[in-house]
Amino acid sequence: LALRFQCVGDGNSGVFFHVDFKPGTADVSQGLQVEVDCSMNKHTGGIYGDGRGWVVWPAPENEAIVRQRDWNDLVVKVEGNRYVSRLNGVVMVDFTDPNPKSFDGPVALQLHSGGEGNMRFKDIYIRDLSRR
């Protein structure tokens, strides 16, 4: 997946993989989320797990890679239980999940509740790696 995002205000967002939605609700379960948050030290590009909390953070020296008021380029490669995220060309995490909940399910964009912001996404590209 490749996309561009821009934070407007102090919103918190993310990109979910292998999610399972409960019909009629906003509840998401089983998937992992690549964090998107332009506030400093909020671990953009890190992996957060539903019901698991933070799974892996980017290295501290990479926290300043996010552009707070400009467009950012996010590329995430998910193959099986391995997640690699790149933010503005820098590898943020390369993580293999030892306890994956699922290998199936859709990709979803999130705008977390709370805060006074919005998130803008554009130029979204998805390639199915199982069909190579």
Contacts in CASP RR format, 6 or more apart in sequence:
PFRMAT RR
TARGET T0000
AUTHOR 0000-0000-0000
METHOD contacts of the structure
MODEL  1
LALRFQCVGDGNSGVFFHVDFKPGTADVSQGLQVEVDCSMNKHTGGIYGD
GRGWVVWPAPENEAIVRQRDWNDLVVKVEGNRYVSRLNGVVMVDFTDPNP
KSFDGPVALQLHSGGEGNMRFKDIYIRDLSRR
1 15 0 8 1.000
1 74 0 8 1.000
1 75 0 8 1.000
1 76 0 8 1.000
1 77 0 8 1.000
1 78 0 8 1.000
1 107 0 8 1.000
1 124 0 8 1.000
1 125 0 8 1.000
1 126 0 8 1.000
1 127 0 8 1.000
2 73 0 8 1.000
2 74 0 8 1.000
2 75 0 8 1.000
2 76 0 8 1.000
2 123 0 8 1.000
2 124 0 8 1.000
2 125 0 8 1.000
3 15 0 8 1.000
3 73 0 8 1.000
3 74 0 8 1.000
3 121 0 8 1.000
3 122 0 8 1.000
3 123 0 8 1.000
3 124 0 8 1.000
3 125 0 8 1.000
4 71 0 8 1.000
4 72 0 8 1.000
4 73 0 8 1.000
4 74 0 8 1.000
4 121 0 8 1.000
4 122 0 8 1.000
4 123 0 8 1.000
5 13 0 8 1.000
5 36 0 8 1.000
5 71 0 8 1.000
5 72 0 8 1.000
5 74 0 8 1.000
5 119 0 8 1.000
5 120 0 8 1.000
5 121 0 8 1.000
5 122 0 8 1.000
6 69 0 8 1.000
6 70 0 8 1.000
6 71 0 8 1.000
6 72 0 8 1.000
6 119 0 8 1.000
6 120 0 8 1.000
7 13 0 8 1.000
7 36 0 8 1.000
7 37 0 8 1.000
7 38 0 8 1.000
7 68 0 8 1.000
7 69 0 8 1.000
7 117 0 8 1.000
7 119 0 8 1.000
7 120 0 8 1.000
8 117 0 8 1.000
8 118 0 8 1.000
8 119 0 8 1.000
8 120 0 8 1.000
9 38 0 8 1.000
9 115 0 8 1.000
9 116 0 8 1.000
9 117 0 8 1.000
9 118 0 8 1.000
10 39 0 8 1.000
10 115 0 8 1.000
10 116 0 8 1.000
10 117 0 8 1.000
11 37 0 8 1.000
11 38 0 8 1.000
11 39 0 8 1.000
11 111 0 8 1.000
11 112 0 8 1.000
11 114 0 8 1.000
11 115 0 8 1.000
11 116 0 8 1.000
11 117 0 8 1.000
11 118 0 8 1.000
11 119 0 8 1.000
12 35 0 8 1.000
12 36 0 8 1.000
12 37 0 8 1.000
12 39 0 8 1.000
12 42 0 8 1.000
12 111 0 8 1.000
12 112 0 8 1.000
12 114 0 8 1.000
12 115 0 8 1.000
13 36 0 8 1.000
13 37 0 8 1.000
13 109 0 8 1.000
13 110 0 8 1.000
13 111 0 8 1.000
13 112 0 8 1.000
13 119 0 8 1.000
14 33 0 8 1.000
14 34 0 8 1.000
14 35 0 8 1.000
14 36 0 8 1.000
14 37 0 8 1.000
14 109 0 8 1.000
14 110 0 8 1.000
14 112 0 8 1.000
15 33 0 8 1.000
15 34 0 8 1.000
15 36 0 8 1.000
15 74 0 8 1.000
15 76 0 8 1.000
15 107 0 8 1.000
15 108 0 8 1.000
15 109 0 8 1.000
15 110 0 8 1.000
16 28 0 8 1.000
16 31 0 8 1.000
16 32 0 8 1.000
16 33 0 8 1.000
16 107 0 8 1.000
16 108 0 8 1.000
16 109 0 8 1.000
16 110 0 8 1.000
17 31 0 8 1.000
17 32 0 8 1.000
17 33 0 8 1.000
17 34 0 8 1.000
17 76 0 8 1.000
17 78 0 8 1.000
17 83 0 8 1.000
17 105 0 8 1.000
17 107 0 8 1.000
18 30 0 8 1.000
18 31 0 8 1.000
18 32 0 8 1.000
18 78 0 8 1.000
18 100 0 8 1.000
18 101 0 8 1.000
18 102 0 8 1.000
18 103 0 8 1.000
18 104 0 8 1.000
18 105 0 8 1.000
19 28 0 8 1.000
19 29 0 8 1.000
19 30 0 8 1.000
19 31 0 8 1.000
19 105 0 8 1.000
19 106 0 8 1.000
19 107 0 8 1.000
19 108 0 8 1.000
20 28 0 8 1.000
20 29 0 8 1.000
20 30 0 8 1.000
20 31 0 8 1.000
20 102 0 8 1.000
20 105 0 8 1.000
21 27 0 8 1.000
21 28 0 8 1.000
21 106 0 8 1.000
21 108 0 8 1.000
22 28 0 8 1.000
22 29 0 8 1.000
28 50 0 8 1.000
28 108 0 8 1.000
28 110 0 8 1.000
29 50 0 8 1.000
30 50 0 8 1.000
30 101 0 8 1.000
30 102 0 8 1.000
31 49 0 8 1.000
31 50 0 8 1.000
31 101 0 8 1.000
31 102 0 8 1.000
32 47 0 8 1.000
32 48 0 8 1.000
32 49 0 8 1.000
32 50 0 8 1.000
32 55 0 8 1.000
32 83 0 8 1.000
32 97 0 8 1.000
33 47 0 8 1.000
33 48 0 8 1.000
33 49 0 8 1.000
33 50 0 8 1.000
33 110 0 8 1.000
34 45 0 8 1.000
34 46 0 8 1.000
34 47 0 8 1.000
34 48 0 8 1.000
34 74 0 8 1.000
34 76 0 8 1.000
34 83 0 8 1.000
34 85 0 8 1.000
35 42 0 8 1.000
35 43 0 8 1.000
35 44 0 8 1.000
35 45 0 8 1.000
35 46 0 8 1.000
35 47 0 8 1.000
35 48 0 8 1.000
36 44 0 8 1.000
36 45 0 8 1.000
36 74 0 8 1.000
36 119 0 8 1.000
37 43 0 8 1.000
37 44 0 8 1.000
37 66 0 8 1.000
38 44 0 8 1.000
38 66 0 8 1.000
38 67 0 8 1.000
38 68 0 8 1.000
38 69 0 8 1.000
38 72 0 8 1.000
39 68 0 8 1.000
40 63 0 8 1.000
40 64 0 8 1.000
40 66 0 8 1.000
40 68 0 8 1.000
41 63 0 8 1.000
43 54 0 8 1.000
43 57 0 8 1.000
43 58 0 8 1.000
43 63 0 8 1.000
44 58 0 8 1.000
44 63 0 8 1.000
44 65 0 8 1.000
44 66 0 8 1.000
44 72 0 8 1.000
44 87 0 8 1.000
44 92 0 8 1.000
45 58 0 8 1.000
45 74 0 8 1.000
45 85 0 8 1.000
45 87 0 8 1.000
45 92 0 8 1.000
45 93 0 8 1.000
46 54 0 8 1.000
46 55 0 8 1.000
46 56 0 8 1.000
46 57 0 8 1.000
46 58 0 8 1.000
46 85 0 8 1.000
46 92 0 8 1.000
46 93 0 8 1.000
47 54 0 8 1.000
47 55 0 8 1.000
47 56 0 8 1.000
47 83 0 8 1.000
47 85 0 8 1.000
47 93 0 8 1.000
47 95 0 8 1.000
48 54 0 8 1.000
48 55 0 8 1.000
49 55 0 8 1.000
55 95 0 8 1.000
55 97 0 8 1.000
56 93 0 8 1.000
56 95 0 8 1.000
57 93 0 8 1.000
58 65 0 8 1.000
58 87 0 8 1.000
58 92 0 8 1.000
58 93 0 8 1.000
59 92 0 8 1.000
62 87 0 8 1.000
62 90 0 8 1.000
62 92 0 8 1.000
65 87 0 8 1.000
65 88 0 8 1.000
65 90 0 8 1.000
65 92 0 8 1.000
66 72 0 8 1.000
66 87 0 8 1.000
66 88 0 8 1.000
67 88 0 8 1.000
71 122 0 8 1.000
72 87 0 8 1.000
72 88 0 8 1.000
73 86 0 8 1.000
73 87 0 8 1.000
73 88 0 8 1.000
73 89 0 8 1.000
74 85 0 8 1.000
74 86 0 8 1.000
74 87 0 8 1.000
75 85 0 8 1.000
75 86 0 8 1.000
75 89 0 8 1.000
76 83 0 8 1.000
76 84 0 8 1.000
76 85 0 8 1.000
76 86 0 8 1.000
77 83 0 8 1.000
77 84 0 8 1.000
77 129 0 8 1.000
78 84 0 8 1.000
78 129 0 8 1.000
79 129 0 8 1.000
80 100 0 8 1.000
80 103 0 8 1.000
81 96 0 8 1.000
81 97 0 8 1.000
81 98 0 8 1.000
81 100 0 8 1.000
81 103 0 8 1.000
82 94 0 8 1.000
82 95 0 8 1.000
82 96 0 8 1.000
82 97 0 8 1.000
83 93 0 8 1.000
83 94 0 8 1.000
83 95 0 8 1.000
83 96 0 8 1.000
83 97 0 8 1.000
84 91 0 8 1.000
84 93 0 8 1.000
84 94 0 8 1.000
84 95 0 8 1.000
85 91 0 8 1.000
85 92 0 8 1.000
85 93 0 8 1.000
86 92 0 8 1.000
107 126 0 8 1.000
109 119 0 8 1.000
109 121 0 8 1.000
111 118 0 8 1.000
111 119 0 8 1.000
END
